[in-house]
Amino acid sequence: MKNPVVDITNCDREPIHVPGQIQGHGYLVAVDKSNFTIQYISENLLQKVALGATALLDKTLEEFLQKSNIQLQAISLSQLLNYASATSFEGINPVAVEIDGAPYYLIAHEYNNYLIIEFESRKSNAETALQHYISASLSKILDGKTLRNVLQNAAEQVKTIIYYDRVMIYKFWEDGHGEVIAEAKNEDVEPFLGLHYPASDIPRQARELYKKNLTRIISDVNMPTSYIIAMNDVAAAYPLDLTLSTLRAVSPIHIQYLKNMGVTASFSVSLIAHGELWGLISCHNYTPKFIDFKAREGARLIGQILSASLEYRDDEESKEYSKMYRQSAEDLIRQMTKDWDVVSAFTKQPQLLTGITSAHGAALVFENNTYKTGTTPTDAQIAEIINWLQAQNSSQIFHTDSLCKYYKPAKAFADVASGLLACTLSKEMGEYILWFKGERIKTVNWAGNPGKNIEQDDTGNIIISPRRSFDLWSQQVENTSEQWSKSEISTVMKLREDIAYVINQKANQIRQLNE
Ligand code: BLA
């Protein structure tokens, strides 16, 4: 069955969990769990054992192993099945086997009443060394003082364990787009560190899959895939669900994507925090590369431990930030109550105002004067923003990460003020405190070959390729800043109350003096 044309509008509906094919570097059979007979088999396995489909389909697992000359090492079939039913099929992975005398791993899992068995090459003797490396690596990774250090260490350690040409930590932002936030790479390849990519590069259903199946190997983008042959028409009507498979064939659009990037093999490990896909350890190789199940499990373990540490450190860092914002706000108010004056507190220590948020600049507009700190629009532009704010029906605190969506003229200074957090002191008097965040992504580069990206299908329709999705997205993210966090907003709300108190007190004092 040919997949319908996939483009940027329906990317996330491609049924990538049921591709009807596997990658060519391994073999697959699926067994009906109720009677242990073979229901699906990959074409390349038939070729490997030189038998026709009818010789193996509908046969028992035992017959299949015998006829295919597959020998379990150090365990019998009944031991394997007994053990698996007592614990789980995943619990027995990987089982060493030989096919025609050559070393393979049997990797089994259960899904939708099928026992899905995959065979992959087994590298001999790598295990003990690997385990040693992993525990040493983990302590080096977790030694990092900050989250950034931890992630950079992780990229470096994963590279020394599995030797891909490039290992990246790819983090998803709130809007689903991603950024390469750590990287370890060979010297001869260009850096991707700091580059941003649109959410559609890893569509929703792919992310869901990566939450369930934590590693994904693509061993060679040029290797032909192998079809999965079904026992009968009924089975053929329900393509085998490969959600938890290790060999699932790759979406053709993603294959094209990797080719456009010049990448031949990839491997990724999910990073999960608070139940959501936080990011990926994403590895590239410029020549075909397969690492065996044990090596992938080692990387998965690192991913899981990293995930736990992320969860903790992410929370710690956001707490740390909230604390810093609150501290600046308290210091500012202390200064104000010292001499009961809003303006002098600001002019004495302008950095306190920017410190209340992670803004790049801030302005206090008070008693017909404008006081600025950090990177801000000009006085005239600030005056226009205030006019506009006064004309709005907005609440005391207004915030946006894309001002020009509301106020068109802001496009002219989007580089310094795509993000605005405005705190009203007095709407009538035009008194406000404004915080500004600059445009997040000024130049977004895409690593790939732009020339090779427009393909046509059989009927001449243009298939939108990764490069094009990128162009579309870079237009969408233009004039957008980083979002305002809950703690930035709540600190400003509290500050507003405190300043109102100071202004009130001062008015009272003046009144008393005049009485
Ligand atoms: C999968 N896309 C992926 C994966 C990554 C990326 C890491 C996981 C599989 C893998 O490890 O190769 C994206 N890879 C990147 C990015 C970088 C990188 C951003 O190295 C940056 C350095 N992709 C598109 C469009 C579509 C699309 C437009 O660009 C859809 C129309 C689809 N990407 C797509 C699909 C998958 C995918 C379907 C799942 C592949 C699979 O597991 O079968």
Residues whose N, C-alpha, C, O or C-beta is under 5 A from the ligand:
A	BS01	BLA	V6 D7 I8 C11 I16 F192 Y197 S200 D201 I202 P203 A206 R216 A249 V250 S251 I253 H254 Y257 S266 F267 S268 S282 I464 S465 P466 S469
